[in-house]
């Protein structure tokens, strides 16, 4: 199984901390109590599962320390697997609170690389359907209107203010504004009650085409209050 995940570096008692969990860890063999080799690498880190074909522990520990790494065990977080790391290990990897990393994973291996840092935005991996509570936290609530500016390699979504007293007039103003500036005027949708009414956005095919995105392509979303920027994941630029 191959996939992508965003890992965020937080702080705990004035130290950088890396803490992530989920069923995706189990799916690639990272089960609770399994031995893992943590290795700092250029612009990122790697986690290597040590479940077979390894030297004895003392030799593996020595080899790992020689690479400024460390050995750790997968923890049990509620009902799933988790990896927790803080302190010196992250310092060797030059990771600090506020850093975000894009993790590419397959069975037995997680490679993570730093994403370009933007103090005003948060990063996550998405597809052409943007979905989840993070949208509402950014102001993109169900029925909210926003404009989408599409250009090669980038879609910029900006939330537009609505006037509950002048709904019709405001809608006409937004339509004229979008046409004059060659923007798409779109609306946030709401999922079914079975999915807690979570907001979602389906980016129209013509927007994806204009940006050069494939419908099933993973994209990097950089978002802040009222703004979402979608761009291609440049794996080679990130150091993968």
Buried (B, 14 or more C-beta within 10 A) or exposed (E): EEBBBBBBBEEEEEEBBBBBBBEBBBEBBBBBEBBBBBBBBEBBBBBBBBBEEBEEEEEBBEBBEEBBBBBBEBBEBEEBBBBBBBEEBBBBBBBEBEBBBBBBBEEBBBBBBBBEEBEEBBBBBBBBEBBBEBBBEBBBBBEBBBBBBBEEEBBBBEBBEBEEEEEEEBBEEBEEEBEEEEBBBBEBBBBEEEEEEBBBBEBBEEBBEBBEBEEEBBBBBBBBEBBBBBBBBEEEEBBB
